[in-house]
Amino acid sequence: MRPIRASWLTLRREADHRAREHSLPLVDALVESLGHREPVEIVDIGAGTGSNQAWLAPRLPLTQTWTLLDHDAGLIGQATAAQGHPRVLATRRVVAGIGQLDEMLDDESSPVITCSAVLDLLTLDQARQLARVIASRRLPALLSLTVTGEVGMSPEDPRDAMVAETFNAHQRRDGLLGPDAAGTVAELLREAGSRVTVGPTDWELGPEQAPLVERYLRDRAGVVVEHAPDAEPEASAWLAERLAQLERGELRVTVGHADILALTEAA
Ligand SMILES: C[S@@+](CC[C@H](N)C(=O)[O-])C[C@H]1O[C@@H](n2cnc3c(N)ncnc32)[C@H](O)[C@@H]1O
């Protein structure tokens, strides 16, 4: 799989955190389910450079210990742990894939499982493993910021549909869940017995986020050309038009994301 760049995670962090304000009711429900259990153990899967911890830690009114897990040693090595936060008692970093999650957990622990912007990068097998760990151990889980594949741009452009279709096809390459991830994981968790709530955490972007939008547009066009080289002229023209609109302050972009909260009766 293509590695994720730290610069991309830095660029998107502010938009991610703003989008997650929409899912505060899910955080409240998670906190309620935890009762007065302290410290809460939290495992952040695909932690990257630590954005999920940076957002979530201050919003949990309980003392916490965190495990940041990622298969990319370079990214996790740069994770800016929220250790300065008084309720974060410890943060450990583990270089491991999601397939090692089950063996990492000891039988007595019942951590909160969390992740952000990860589920679309999983295969169906990996999603099944994750759902099995969560449901069989009766763990609470907050799985955030999964892209849904729904992208709205204003003004509209007749080439948007081709761009979206080709981009989403690329995200499903090699058996990855891509835009099907949120629905698939929610369903797997329901089937395994969790109580599942899904809420929107869309990016709402405009001229104020011009550097992120520019990178998003360039990456989107690049992926389209990689997936369908014949679409290069159309994708390049689309990109040029979109960049010009962005420069003129005319472009607004909504990128669909979803958060999933999974609880069990015991959680
Ligand atoms: C888009 S980044 C999100 C990083 C971070 N959670 C954030 O919100 O900024 C996806 C992360 O998931 C990690 N990842 C993807 N598949 C993984 C797997 N199977 N096991 C562990 N980490 C994985 C990548 O290395 C990357 O750090």
The ligand as an SDF file (V2000), in Angstrom:
LIG
                    3D

 27 29  0  0  0  0  0  0  0  0999 V2000
   -4.9280    8.6680    6.6980 C   0  0  0  0  0  0  0  0  0  0  0  0
   -3.8210    8.1490    7.9200 S   0  0  0  0  0  0  0  0  0  0  0  0
   -4.6240    8.7180    9.4080 C   0  0  0  0  0  0  0  0  0  0  0  0
   -3.6500    8.9250   10.5460 C   0  0  0  0  0  0  0  0  0  0  0  0
   -4.2630    9.4940   11.8260 C   0  0  0  0  0  0  0  0  0  0  0  0
   -5.1740    8.5470   12.4240 N   0  0  0  0  0  0  0  0  0  0  0  0
   -4.9460   10.8130   11.5640 C   0  0  0  0  0  0  0  0  0  0  0  0
   -6.1590   10.9000   11.7620 O   0  0  0  0  0  0  0  0  0  0  0  0
   -4.2630   11.7590   11.1550 O   0  0  0  0  0  0  0  0  0  0  0  0
   -4.0340    6.3840    8.0240 C   0  0  0  0  0  0  0  0  0  0  0  0
   -3.0560    5.7280    8.9880 C   0  0  0  0  0  0  0  0  0  0  0  0
   -3.3900    4.3570    9.1310 O   0  0  0  0  0  0  0  0  0  0  0  0
   -2.2160    3.5800    9.1060 C   0  0  0  0  0  0  0  0  0  0  0  0
   -2.6110    2.2320    8.6810 N   0  0  0  0  0  0  0  0  0  0  0  0
   -3.2340    1.8970    7.5190 C   0  0  0  0  0  0  0  0  0  0  0  0
   -3.4840    0.5790    7.4920 N   0  0  0  0  0  0  0  0  0  0  0  0
   -3.0230    0.0730    8.6600 C   0  0  0  0  0  0  0  0  0  0  0  0
   -2.9880   -1.2450    9.2280 C   0  0  0  0  0  0  0  0  0  0  0  0
   -3.4800   -2.2790    8.5440 N   0  0  0  0  0  0  0  0  0  0  0  0
   -2.4290   -1.3990   10.4430 N   0  0  0  0  0  0  0  0  0  0  0  0
   -1.9160   -0.3380   11.1160 C   0  0  0  0  0  0  0  0  0  0  0  0
   -1.9130    0.9180   10.6340 N   0  0  0  0  0  0  0  0  0  0  0  0
   -2.4670    1.1280    9.4290 C   0  0  0  0  0  0  0  0  0  0  0  0
   -1.2970    4.3380    8.1380 C   0  0  0  0  0  0  0  0  0  0  0  0
    0.0600    4.0140    8.3080 O   0  0  0  0  0  0  0  0  0  0  0  0
   -1.6110    5.7860    8.5200 C   0  0  0  0  0  0  0  0  0  0  0  0
   -0.8160    6.2500    9.5840 O   0  0  0  0  0  0  0  0  0  0  0  0
  1  2  1  0
  2  3  1  0
  2 10  1  0
  3  4  1  0
  4  5  1  0
  5  6  1  0
  5  7  1  0
  7  8  2  0
  7  9  1  0
 10 11  1  0
 11 12  1  0
 11 26  1  0
 12 13  1  0
 13 14  1  0
 13 24  1  0
 14 15  1  0
 14 23  1  0
 15 16  2  0
 16 17  1  0
 17 18  1  0
 17 23  2  0
 18 19  1  0
 18 20  2  0
 20 21  1  0
 21 22  2  0
 22 23  1  0
 24 25  1  0
 24 26  1  0
 26 27  1  0
M  CHG  2   2   1   9  -1
M  END
$$$$
